[in-house]
């Protein structure tokens, strides 16, 4: 029954009503990617009842068209054509019932044709609400669909569906379940029958044991009754004996009490006299203390006055000393001021006279010019300045440059000279420092060796303590916590210690991470039992010792460690694996650490918690945490918890240090020490201090030596750098000098012609000689004038400064004189105050002596009264002791009476509770209360009689009189504890025998019930055996039918698969093709296991299906499908399907295999075996009988189709209603 056409409306990318077809025996569906080819496959699957999950949608309502229509209009901006307008009108008519993108339902209609050319319509409709509806006979056609990329299948279930054995699966499961239930029921009845048989045997044995048990119980009851009578008889005798003894003792109490009263009166009188004497002594002592306190209050005033006098005296002496010194300074300044002032007799113009001497010498040498000659010189100088102007300018420029070069050269020479001097000095310093360093090193090494030999062990301990950081201060809270923990360990033996003390990280790098993981449990105290924890908490509350958290090992909840985290990721390990602890505290460590991980880096922690999504706490080595919830906590803690594990090592080192120090002190005390030893100790002390100073000097020398060496290297580098610069400066200076000389010679020649006659007049050979001499004299005169002015200014300022200093000194002398006078007056005043205080202290001390004499007299009287009291107390104590002894004896006997009465009451209650038939002469056991009530049952405290005697304590007998007739004379005469022990031993032996028997007293009654149950159970077991046989036969029959159907299909497919695979793979290179076959994993029940499919392509060795390439897998899958669904006129076919729909199965095939597949499909296509192939490869779809083209119409945002009959060469149907597009396609065809 081939597929004729498909009609669809608003399905996925197809907008509106569209008709696709007709489909020929071999139809190819082509079109660009995204046009909607696979949606056609989905439409065929949809109408055949495939679920939405296999249609690339999560819900059915997602299959309804959702696109929006684009704006109409030609792309080139021209007017719309008539065809376009008609198409728009048709679209408007077709969609007038719904807006754009708002379709409410979609449907697909598949049209089939049977052998009688009758069409069958299968339609499926869905709505946006997800409702689905099937129409036309409600039957789903048999089909087989191969989706894009689906080249492997579940072979076992496929063969079950084809063979029909799958239809027997429900009956098979029901029969199998019924068989299992029947077998289980039969087994249950058999087990039940066997159990009842065992019960019968057991109850028969228990019957004889119960009879023996009753005999032993009767014997034990008789023995218990005899023991009670024995005990009660001797209790009665003891009560009567104690009462008689108390009456005898009480007669002697009257005399003892009278004596005791006399002694009490005497003691009271003596104590009253002693109290009066003590009151007088106390009163006098208060007076003495008051006087002493007054004297003591004056002594601080006296001391303060002495200190003030000393202070004022010192100030007076200091002021006097300073006055003398300042007076001397005043005289010296006055003399200096007088000497530095200028003398009035000296003329001020004296230095000017000195300046005129060079002029007089020049006049004598005829070099000084007159006014006329000077005017002539100036005129000639002006004339000469016009000559050689360019040379003069060049000379001035060169002169400035020559001065600059000269200054640079001078600076460089000075710097080089300074560097040379510094180099020499540094070399000498380096040599000196090296010698000092060697000397200090020798001294230091010698001293260190002596120190190491003297105290090596102690130094090692101190070094280890310093490395451990023991110098840190411990907080008050930590010290208190340690002290409290030590107290708990002394009081309660079950306290093991804190968590931080019971564990230790395996490496130091884990300390921070482990302390973060332990968190608030780091200071928790581990105890053995919950009871110990409660007692510790009560102790802390009572002692007000703070708070603490306790971890009891017996009740603490510790989750098991998840072993998968031990090797979950590289760089991560469980916290319990990085700490060391004793096995006894393992539960506490598991509780504190849990499944927390210690990670080397943050990347490892993020990988575990975020990428892998593990809900576990991860802590890095620096203390950063990623919690189970994914939150991150960073930063380093400030309390330094990682140092807590060092405390145990530090405490051990401190104990070792103290032991060593104690040993050294003990050795020092045990050895005889002489003067030589003291000298050696002093020398050692001096050497230790010298070593410290020498070490400091050596460090300083090393620093200076290294600094000198570095500075010397720097100087040498500077000298090397300056040498080329100096050479360059010298060369430049020489060049400037030669050029200046040349220019100066030109200028001199020009001036010589002008000044020739003038030089003859003044008597010089050249005018330059006169100018140099004249300029030199003028320069000297100006320098002399400058020195004169500076000297005058300096002397003036010096005179003013000395005058000001003299005035300050005089004012200071006046201040010191006033201070001296004030302090002397204050000393006189303080001396008078001191004398007055001393007189008051003397008078107070005399009064104290008088008071002390009176106090001594009163103390003597008090001592006499005290001795009298002591003697009276001794007499009173002896009498009281005799009376107390008598009362104690009577009280002991009364206590014995009370004890015996309590024991008797307890025995009465025991008889009543245990229902022991105690023989009685009078009374009833019901009168005995069931609870002990001392206030009512026992007698009141013993009261004294008027004559001072005491009576025996009265006890309750409840009106009971026991009949002791069952006791023989031997039991009545002896009150030996061994007799009671024999009674108890016999009772214990009988009880042990009874407890070991543990009989079932209801065994006789239950024996009859069990025998009746046995008969009923045998009847049920017989019925269960018959039901089990019937169910097993039914199951085997269904199993046989299912195996036959499955094996029939399997044999057909197995025989056909190799032939089809050869047809698909044979070619010129391999004319025989490949090999394919099937194999069963379970031959007895093949549908319960799997089927292996093996395919060997041509010229390749055997490999598993998973190792084949994508193309080879595709060919193998198609061969299997063709072998199963071949049409009925082929040999060996088995229930063929009417058509195939293949969605791009050639995607993984090369052109050769595509051609083979196309030829095979072409050869097999017929009216009874139809192929619809979706493909993008021309070598496949060109072999088809017809083509269906699918493209995307962007104007309406919908998929459109075009059908072409290749055999006729003309399109027979076009689902697009746009006429111009259809005509163009026809012309192209």
C-alpha angles and dihedrals in degrees: 000000000000126000111254103184145331124233120192139172127201092340114156107302095357110097119203127346114332134171120212119193162327095236118210129203089277113024124173122205113207137173143120123293112281094021093113107263094137089047087064088055089049091051092055091046091046095054090048091057104260114161121255092244089067091048094066092257133105095214136023092240089062088070092068115101112263104172126123124228116246125230114281123238140099117281093231093056096248126137117281115263126235092254091054092050091050090049092050090050091051091049090050091051092048095048102035091112095058138034127238112290092000103101112156099199144011133204141184125206122198118197118205130183123211128206091275090057090249116147121229119199120209115186133179123187130191133182134209088259090065097253116146128200131189123202139191111046093337089250126140114218119235108256144154121218127192110198127207108284093005102122099139127065141182096263096190096054090041092057090044090055093047096043095045094236088119089068089062092052095092092049089045092053092045092050092046091050091047090051092050091048092049092048091047090049092050091048090048093052092047091051091045092052092049091049092051091050089053091049091054091053091047094049091051090055091046092054093064090044091053092055091052089047093057092052092052092047091054091050091049093050092053091050092049091051091051091051091050092051091048092051096044092049093056092043090057091050092049092050092053093046094051092049092054092048092050091053090052094049095046093062091069095052097081095067093043092053093052091053090048093055092054092051091049091055092050091049093051092052093049092049091050091055090047091051092052091050091047091051091054091049092050092049091051092046090055090054091050092048091048091052092046090050091052090051092046090051089057095051095069088052090052092049091047091050091050090051091050091050091050090047093050091046091052091048091050092050092046091049091050092049092047090047091056093047093047090047090056090048090051093053091047093050092047092052092046091050091052092049095047097051114098120256115246093218094062113090114233095218093066096106090052089059089058090054092056093059095084090053091053090050090050090051089051090051090047092241096116113094129222123231093264092048091047091052090049090050091053093049092049090046090055090049092049093049089066091060121083094007096163091048090050092051091048088047092053091048092048090046092057092045090046090053091049092049090046092052091047090048091049092049093049092047090049091048092048091049090049091048091050091051091046091048092053091046093048091048090054091046092049091052092047093046091049091053091048090047092053091047093049091046091055092050093045094049091050093050094045091051091052092048094048092050092048099053113006101148095046091050090052091053092049090049092052090047091053091049091051091054096241091157091079116109118245117228120243093242094054092048091050091048092053092048091049092049091051090051091050091051091052095048101037119041094201096066109107101179142255122322091242090055095046096053136043131188115251090229133025092238090067095055097092094045094047092048090052092049093049089049112158090002092066091091095034115127118234116217132177101235139019089239090060090050091053091049091049091051091050090049092051090049092049095046093041087230098150131253134308139175117236129203111200110203095211098056106022115118112233119176115218116260114256104236094202090076092060090077101014097118137359111259094026127098137167116268091231088059095057097054131072120223142148118271090239092068097042093114092055092049092048089050093049097044103029113171094328115146130218109215126195094217140014090248091062091049092049091048092054100041103032110023097037093033095224113166096222135117111254121192125187125217091259093054102261112147132207106194127213090259091057096254118136127219118191141177135075120278118246098213094070098229090171089072093061093088090057090062093077092052090044092051090051091051091048091052090049090050092050091049092051092047091049091049091050092050092047091051090048091053094045095051119079107245122205137178091278090057091051090051091050092050091049090048091050090051091049091048092050091054090043090051091054092049092044091050090053091048091048091051090049092047091050091051093047092045093050090045091051091050091050092047091048091053089050091051092050090051090049091050091051090048094047097047095077091044092053091048091049092048092050091051092049092048092051090050092050092048094053093047092048090050091052094049092044090054091053092050092045092053091052094048093045090064091054098043098039097105092038091053089052090055096050094040102243127127095223135015090232090065092057093046094050091050093045093047092049092054092048091050092051091049092052092048091051092051090050093052090049093053092047092051092050092051093047093050091048094052092044092054092050093048093049090050091052092048091052091053092049091050092051092051090049090052090055092050093050091049091053092047091051093052093047094051093048090054090048092051091055091050093048092049090057091048091049092052091052092051092049091054091051092050092050093051091047092052091051090053090049091054091054092049092049091054090055090046092054090053092051091047090055090053090048091051091054092050090048092053090051091052091050093053092048091048092054092052091045091048093053092052093044090049092056091047093046091050091055092046090046092054091049090046091050091053091047089050089051089051090050092047093050091047090051091049091050091049090049090052090050090051091047090054090049094047096044092040094238112172100232111189109240133189093193140001133028132261090229088075089068111093116234093225128057111249111179095183094057103024101046125058122259122262113294111270122208121243123235091261092054097257127128130226129219115269113263115230133191119256094174089225091286122145116184124216107231095180091114090065117089125219093264092058091046095049101048126062096181119152088218089067090057089046090054090050091049093047092052092047092048091050092051091046090050091051091048094048092049091054098055094180127195103237092190094054093107093054094045094048092071092048093051093051090053090049091052092060092050092047093053089054092051092047092055091052091048091054091054092048091049092053092049093049092047092053092049092049094049091051094053090044091053092050093049093048091050093052093045095045091048091057092040093052092050093049094042090053093047101042097074093051093050093046091051090051091052097046107034119106143142093295093045110024091173094054126209133311127249131174142158130232132192122231093201116029095182095056104010094173090060094059135036137277119230117217115204123190126178114192117217116287093006131110125244116285137163118270090247091060095054121103122255093259093048090050090050093052091047092050093048090049090054092049094047090048091054099041104037113142120266097256090061120093115263097007120159123204097322124211118238096233145004127223112196119188110205094313087158092066093104096038128098122228094267094054091042089056091049091051091047092051092048093049090046091051095047098041112110142139090280096041113047127184126201109184127187107204144150096200118097095208087066107038094041088068092058126108091228140011130222112198119201122193139163118257103206094189093066095022092235142116116256131192137211124194124208126187102214093193091059097032095222131093111256098189138012122191091201112092096201104111101202092054091051093050092050091051090049091053091048088052 
